[in-house]
Amino acid sequence: MSATPFEHNSMPPPGLCTAVVLAGGAGRRMDGRDKGLLPWHGTTLAGHAAARLAALGLPVLISANRNLDEYQAYGHPLLQDRRPDYAGPLAAIEAALLAAPTPWVLTVPCDSPFFPDDLPARLWVALHAGTTGAGAARADAAYVRCGAQSHPVFSLVATRLAAPLGRYLEDGGRRVHDWWQAAGALSVDFGSAAADNFANANTADELARLRGRDQRSG
């Protein structure tokens, strides 16, 4: 693919990036409920994330491993893990890297409804800072950091990492942060003040707090 002129503060150029909503977890800390289908703003957490990403002009895939008929209603192609037993977010990322029709994949967890609109642009710019073409990234992946706190499931990843990620999983690797270190990923600091934008809901209490925050700001 020929290089596309790189512009600072720009979104990934059309045809280079697919967004993936990660909604395929087991929800163990949510009493087994499918987090992506929990209500949010008249839709669901996954539906909300997919709509926001589509509004940014990105093609969207949804990673889901159950309740597929319900996820299909959002009108985006679905992905399922290629590994059994809910092997974690890296298994979903592997499936996305293998299935995406573009050379880059943006990953967003379904349970973080306040992620900033400039997420893809800032990761893209960080990867291409100092380069002259969109095909000449500094690294093959970048993920979000807010000061000392990492948010490694918010990431922008080159699909060419599918094979090494598969080997990492075959060797028993599961920790997302460890994989990014092994892959030489960039951590992109959004600043400590942005931490609330990446807050997620692993439990019912955390989801209640996010809903309360949303009501206060609405």
BALOBA-1460 file (C-alpha; in Angstrom, 3 decimals):
// residues 218
<rec num="1" residu="m" x="0.000" y="0.000" z="0.000"/>
<rec num="2" residu="s" x="1.384" y="3.407" z="-0.916"/>
<rec num="3" residu="a" x="1.908" y="5.941" z="1.841"/>
<rec num="4" residu="t" x="-0.856" y="8.409" z="2.554"/>
<rec num="5" residu="p" x="0.279" y="11.944" z="3.477"/>
<rec num="6" residu="f" x="0.387" y="12.183" z="7.262"/>
<rec num="7" residu="e" x="-1.374" y="15.054" z="8.977"/>
<rec num="8" residu="h" x="-0.916" y="15.825" z="12.644"/>
<rec num="9" residu="n" x="-4.066" y="15.690" z="14.810"/>
<rec num="10" residu="s" x="-5.754" y="13.595" z="12.128"/>
<rec num="11" residu="m" x="-7.837" y="10.466" z="12.240"/>
<rec num="12" residu="p" x="-6.477" y="7.328" z="10.587"/>
<rec num="13" residu="p" x="-7.072" y="7.840" z="6.848"/>
<rec num="14" residu="p" x="-10.066" y="5.994" z="5.344"/>
<rec num="15" residu="g" x="-9.400" y="2.357" z="4.600"/>
<rec num="16" residu="l" x="-6.550" y="1.985" z="7.080"/>
<rec num="17" residu="c" x="-8.305" y="1.314" z="10.404"/>
<rec num="18" residu="t" x="-11.196" y="-0.783" z="11.715"/>
<rec num="19" residu="a" x="-12.658" y="-0.197" z="15.178"/>
<rec num="20" residu="v" x="-13.506" y="-3.212" z="17.339"/>
<rec num="21" residu="v" x="-15.827" y="-3.121" z="20.345"/>
<rec num="22" residu="l" x="-14.668" y="-5.758" z="22.830"/>
<rec num="23" residu="a" x="-17.822" y="-7.339" z="24.273"/>
<rec num="24" residu="g" x="-16.879" y="-11.007" z="24.397"/>
<rec num="25" residu="g" x="-15.982" y="-11.459" z="28.054"/>
<rec num="26" residu="a" x="-17.526" y="-13.860" z="30.527"/>
<rec num="27" residu="g" x="-18.616" y="-11.083" z="32.916"/>
<rec num="28" residu="r" x="-17.417" y="-13.056" z="35.924"/>
<rec num="29" residu="r" x="-17.367" y="-10.003" z="38.190"/>
<rec num="30" residu="m" x="-20.801" y="-9.013" z="36.862"/>
<rec num="31" residu="d" x="-22.393" y="-12.289" z="38.034"/>
<rec num="32" residu="g" x="-21.993" y="-13.744" z="34.569"/>
<rec num="33" residu="r" x="-24.096" y="-11.116" z="32.831"/>
<rec num="34" residu="d" x="-23.180" y="-10.117" z="29.310"/>
<rec num="35" residu="k" x="-21.789" y="-6.626" z="29.946"/>
<rec num="36" residu="g" x="-22.134" y="-5.492" z="26.373"/>
<rec num="37" residu="l" x="-25.907" y="-5.912" z="26.553"/>
<rec num="38" residu="l" x="-26.455" y="-4.006" z="29.808"/>
<rec num="39" residu="p" x="-28.602" y="-0.872" z="29.326"/>
<rec num="40" residu="w" x="-27.019" y="2.474" z="28.574"/>
<rec num="41" residu="h" x="-28.679" y="5.584" z="27.100"/>
<rec num="42" residu="g" x="-31.611" y="3.803" z="25.517"/>
<rec num="43" residu="t" x="-29.351" y="1.182" z="23.964"/>
<rec num="44" residu="t" x="-26.662" y="-1.006" z="25.533"/>
<rec num="45" residu="l" x="-23.029" y="-0.513" z="26.462"/>
<rec num="46" residu="a" x="-21.870" y="-2.247" z="23.289"/>
<rec num="47" residu="g" x="-24.434" y="-0.473" z="21.124"/>
<rec num="48" residu="h" x="-23.380" y="2.878" z="22.565"/>
<rec num="49" residu="a" x="-19.690" y="2.218" z="21.876"/>
<rec num="50" residu="a" x="-20.360" y="0.979" z="18.348"/>
<rec num="51" residu="a" x="-22.499" y="4.024" z="17.512"/>
<rec num="52" residu="r" x="-19.851" y="6.432" z="18.790"/>
<rec num="53" residu="l" x="-17.093" y="4.764" z="16.789"/>
<rec num="54" residu="a" x="-19.223" y="4.663" z="13.641"/>
<rec num="55" residu="a" x="-19.951" y="8.381" z="14.101"/>
<rec num="56" residu="l" x="-16.195" y="8.981" z="13.942"/>
<rec num="57" residu="g" x="-16.202" y="7.483" z="10.445"/>
<rec num="58" residu="l" x="-14.612" y="4.147" z="11.326"/>
<rec num="59" residu="p" x="-15.892" y="0.755" z="10.150"/>
<rec num="60" residu="v" x="-16.914" y="-1.218" z="13.245"/>
<rec num="61" residu="l" x="-16.730" y="-4.865" z="14.281"/>
<rec num="62" residu="i" x="-18.199" y="-6.210" z="17.525"/>
<rec num="63" residu="s" x="-16.388" y="-8.955" z="19.408"/>
<rec num="64" residu="a" x="-19.005" y="-11.166" z="21.079"/>
<rec num="65" residu="n" x="-19.072" y="-14.802" z="22.175"/>
<rec num="66" residu="r" x="-22.729" y="-15.267" z="23.163"/>
<rec num="67" residu="n" x="-26.161" y="-13.717" z="22.550"/>
<rec num="68" residu="l" x="-25.130" y="-13.255" z="18.941"/>
<rec num="69" residu="d" x="-28.660" y="-12.600" z="17.679"/>
<rec num="70" residu="e" x="-28.900" y="-9.583" z="19.968"/>
<rec num="71" residu="y" x="-25.538" y="-8.222" z="18.894"/>
<rec num="72" residu="q" x="-26.419" y="-8.644" z="15.217"/>
<rec num="73" residu="a" x="-29.234" y="-6.128" z="15.705"/>
<rec num="74" residu="y" x="-26.646" y="-3.316" z="15.841"/>
<rec num="75" residu="g" x="-25.870" y="-3.829" z="12.172"/>
<rec num="76" residu="h" x="-22.116" y="-4.428" z="12.451"/>
<rec num="77" residu="p" x="-20.208" y="-7.608" z="11.616"/>
<rec num="78" residu="l" x="-19.498" y="-9.859" z="14.586"/>
<rec num="79" residu="l" x="-16.288" y="-11.562" z="15.671"/>
<rec num="80" residu="q" x="-15.908" y="-14.559" z="17.955"/>
<rec num="81" residu="d" x="-12.751" y="-15.664" z="19.740"/>
<rec num="82" residu="r" x="-10.840" y="-18.417" z="17.992"/>
<rec num="83" residu="r" x="-9.861" y="-19.813" z="21.397"/>
<rec num="84" residu="p" x="-12.245" y="-21.524" z="23.825"/>
<rec num="85" residu="d" x="-13.362" y="-20.695" z="27.351"/>
<rec num="86" residu="y" x="-13.237" y="-16.896" z="27.299"/>
<rec num="87" residu="a" x="-9.467" y="-16.624" z="26.994"/>
<rec num="88" residu="g" x="-9.486" y="-12.874" z="27.705"/>
<rec num="89" residu="p" x="-9.157" y="-9.650" z="25.715"/>
<rec num="90" residu="l" x="-6.005" y="-10.744" z="23.911"/>
<rec num="91" residu="a" x="-7.949" y="-13.592" z="22.318"/>
<rec num="92" residu="a" x="-10.479" y="-11.051" z="21.063"/>
<rec num="93" residu="i" x="-7.692" y="-8.820" z="19.764"/>
<rec num="94" residu="e" x="-6.126" y="-11.793" z="17.980"/>
<rec num="95" residu="a" x="-9.443" y="-12.572" z="16.268"/>
<rec num="96" residu="a" x="-9.787" y="-8.924" z="15.270"/>
<rec num="97" residu="l" x="-6.301" y="-8.766" z="13.788"/>
<rec num="98" residu="l" x="-7.028" y="-11.869" z="11.721"/>
<rec num="99" residu="a" x="-10.446" y="-10.677" z="10.517"/>
<rec num="100" residu="a" x="-10.053" y="-6.932" z="9.956"/>
<rec num="101" residu="p" x="-9.982" y="-5.797" z="6.311"/>
<rec num="102" residu="t" x="-7.616" y="-2.944" z="7.185"/>
<rec num="103" residu="p" x="-3.934" y="-2.881" z="8.274"/>
<rec num="104" residu="w" x="-4.771" y="-1.310" z="11.640"/>
<rec num="105" residu="v" x="-7.292" y="-2.144" z="14.374"/>
<rec num="106" residu="l" x="-8.539" y="0.163" z="17.114"/>
<rec num="107" residu="t" x="-9.802" y="-1.695" z="20.194"/>
<rec num="108" residu="v" x="-12.282" y="-0.244" z="22.688"/>
<rec num="109" residu="p" x="-13.844" y="-2.158" z="25.607"/>
<rec num="110" residu="c" x="-17.621" y="-2.071" z="25.700"/>
<rec num="111" residu="d" x="-17.785" y="-1.116" z="29.389"/>
<rec num="112" residu="s" x="-16.019" y="2.284" z="29.192"/>
<rec num="113" residu="p" x="-18.721" y="4.598" z="27.820"/>
<rec num="114" residu="f" x="-16.843" y="7.894" z="28.291"/>
<rec num="115" residu="f" x="-13.825" y="7.270" z="26.057"/>
<rec num="116" residu="p" x="-12.809" y="10.501" z="24.272"/>
<rec num="117" residu="d" x="-13.680" y="11.178" z="20.652"/>
<rec num="118" residu="d" x="-10.040" y="11.950" z="19.874"/>
<rec num="119" residu="l" x="-8.895" y="8.474" z="20.982"/>
<rec num="120" residu="p" x="-8.130" y="7.126" z="17.470"/>
<rec num="121" residu="a" x="-6.521" y="10.368" z="16.321"/>
<rec num="122" residu="r" x="-4.204" y="10.641" z="19.321"/>
<rec num="123" residu="l" x="-3.038" y="7.042" z="19.087"/>
<rec num="124" residu="w" x="-2.546" y="7.395" z="15.334"/>
<rec num="125" residu="v" x="-0.573" y="10.617" z="15.704"/>
<rec num="126" residu="a" x="1.620" y="9.105" z="18.435"/>
<rec num="127" residu="l" x="2.463" y="6.145" z="16.212"/>
<rec num="128" residu="h" x="3.268" y="8.335" z="13.219"/>
<rec num="129" residu="a" x="4.908" y="11.329" z="14.887"/>
<rec num="130" residu="g" x="8.006" y="12.342" z="12.955"/>
<rec num="131" residu="t" x="7.120" y="10.198" z="9.919"/>
<rec num="132" residu="t" x="6.217" y="11.333" z="6.424"/>
<rec num="133" residu="g" x="3.710" y="8.653" z="5.472"/>
<rec num="134" residu="a" x="0.842" y="6.768" z="7.082"/>
<rec num="135" residu="g" x="2.516" y="3.459" z="6.308"/>
<rec num="136" residu="a" x="5.656" y="4.195" z="8.322"/>
<rec num="137" residu="a" x="4.616" y="3.910" z="11.965"/>
<rec num="138" residu="r" x="7.152" y="4.134" z="14.787"/>
<rec num="139" residu="a" x="5.810" y="0.912" z="16.331"/>
<rec num="140" residu="d" x="3.238" y="-1.759" z="15.561"/>
<rec num="141" residu="a" x="0.951" y="-0.860" z="18.475"/>
<rec num="142" residu="a" x="0.048" y="1.895" z="20.915"/>
<rec num="143" residu="y" x="-2.138" y="1.902" z="24.011"/>
<rec num="144" residu="v" x="-3.529" y="4.465" z="26.436"/>
<rec num="145" residu="r" x="-1.885" y="5.608" z="29.625"/>
<rec num="146" residu="c" x="-3.147" y="8.299" z="32.027"/>
<rec num="147" residu="g" x="-0.145" y="9.273" z="34.098"/>
<rec num="148" residu="a" x="0.913" y="6.182" z="36.013"/>
<rec num="149" residu="q" x="-2.264" y="4.233" z="35.161"/>
<rec num="150" residu="s" x="-2.327" y="2.132" z="31.987"/>
<rec num="151" residu="h" x="-5.496" y="1.314" z="30.061"/>
<rec num="152" residu="p" x="-4.048" y="-1.339" z="27.770"/>
<rec num="153" residu="v" x="-7.290" y="-2.538" z="26.159"/>
<rec num="154" residu="f" x="-7.648" y="0.872" z="24.492"/>
<rec num="155" residu="s" x="-5.186" y="0.262" z="21.695"/>
<rec num="156" residu="l" x="-4.283" y="0.764" z="18.068"/>
<rec num="157" residu="v" x="-2.622" y="-2.337" z="16.625"/>
<rec num="158" residu="a" x="-1.148" y="-3.370" z="13.282"/>
<rec num="159" residu="t" x="-2.725" y="-6.531" z="11.918"/>
<rec num="160" residu="r" x="0.745" y="-7.922" z="11.192"/>
<rec num="161" residu="l" x="1.002" y="-8.618" z="14.939"/>
<rec num="162" residu="a" x="-1.598" y="-11.404" z="14.623"/>
<rec num="163" residu="a" x="0.971" y="-14.202" z="14.282"/>
<rec num="164" residu="p" x="3.246" y="-13.181" z="17.192"/>
<rec num="165" residu="l" x="0.192" y="-12.573" z="19.364"/>
<rec num="166" residu="g" x="-1.034" y="-16.054" z="18.496"/>
<rec num="167" residu="r" x="2.292" y="-17.521" z="19.593"/>
<rec num="168" residu="y" x="2.129" y="-15.555" z="22.855"/>
<rec num="169" residu="l" x="-1.325" y="-16.998" z="23.552"/>
<rec num="170" residu="e" x="-0.219" y="-20.515" z="22.604"/>
<rec num="171" residu="d" x="2.570" y="-20.196" z="25.179"/>
<rec num="172" residu="g" x="0.004" y="-19.398" z="27.875"/>
<rec num="173" residu="g" x="0.318" y="-15.610" z="27.886"/>
<rec num="174" residu="r" x="-2.803" y="-13.733" z="28.950"/>
<rec num="175" residu="r" x="-1.783" y="-10.374" z="30.452"/>
<rec num="176" residu="v" x="-2.435" y="-7.542" z="28.016"/>
<rec num="177" residu="h" x="0.193" y="-5.218" z="29.452"/>
<rec num="178" residu="d" x="2.864" y="-7.923" z="29.288"/>
<rec num="179" residu="w" x="2.032" y="-8.505" z="25.634"/>
<rec num="180" residu="w" x="2.350" y="-4.821" z="24.773"/>
<rec num="181" residu="q" x="5.763" y="-4.749" z="26.423"/>
<rec num="182" residu="a" x="6.832" y="-7.826" z="24.456"/>
<rec num="183" residu="a" x="5.549" y="-6.234" z="21.242"/>
<rec num="184" residu="g" x="7.350" y="-2.939" z="21.853"/>
<rec num="185" residu="a" x="4.090" y="-0.974" z="21.956"/>
<rec num="186" residu="l" x="4.042" y="2.746" z="22.680"/>
<rec num="187" residu="s" x="2.183" y="3.948" z="25.760"/>
<rec num="188" residu="v" x="0.460" y="7.216" z="24.885"/>
<rec num="189" residu="d" x="-0.086" y="9.491" z="27.872"/>
<rec num="190" residu="f" x="-3.484" y="11.206" z="27.795"/>
<rec num="191" residu="g" x="-2.693" y="12.857" z="31.144"/>
<rec num="192" residu="s" x="-3.804" y="11.997" z="34.669"/>
<rec num="193" residu="a" x="-6.785" y="14.343" z="34.388"/>
<rec num="194" residu="a" x="-8.215" y="12.154" z="31.587"/>
<rec num="195" residu="a" x="-8.399" y="9.017" z="33.747"/>
<rec num="196" residu="d" x="-12.171" y="9.308" z="34.272"/>
<rec num="197" residu="n" x="-12.695" y="9.111" z="30.509"/>
<rec num="198" residu="f" x="-11.395" y="5.549" z="30.586"/>
<rec num="199" residu="a" x="-13.259" y="4.363" z="33.694"/>
<rec num="200" residu="n" x="-14.850" y="0.963" z="33.171"/>
<rec num="201" residu="a" x="-17.530" y="-1.173" z="34.782"/>
<rec num="202" residu="n" x="-16.276" y="-4.574" z="35.879"/>
<rec num="203" residu="t" x="-18.931" y="-4.852" z="38.609"/>
<rec num="204" residu="a" x="-22.538" y="-3.795" z="39.124"/>
<rec num="205" residu="d" x="-21.415" y="-1.156" z="41.636"/>
<rec num="206" residu="e" x="-18.958" y="0.327" z="39.145"/>
<rec num="207" residu="l" x="-21.652" y="0.464" z="36.476"/>
<rec num="208" residu="a" x="-23.996" y="2.207" z="38.933"/>
<rec num="209" residu="r" x="-21.320" y="4.821" z="39.583"/>
<rec num="210" residu="l" x="-20.867" y="5.416" z="35.861"/>
<rec num="211" residu="r" x="-24.621" y="5.830" z="35.421"/>
<rec num="212" residu="g" x="-24.719" y="8.272" z="38.323"/>
<rec num="213" residu="r" x="-21.895" y="10.290" z="36.807"/>
<rec num="214" residu="d" x="-23.680" y="10.311" z="33.460"/>
<rec num="215" residu="q" x="-26.892" y="11.607" z="35.053"/>
<rec num="216" residu="r" x="-25.049" y="14.378" z="36.877"/>
<rec num="217" residu="s" x="-23.351" y="15.542" z="33.700"/>
<rec num="218" residu="g" x="-26.425" y="15.218" z="31.515"/>
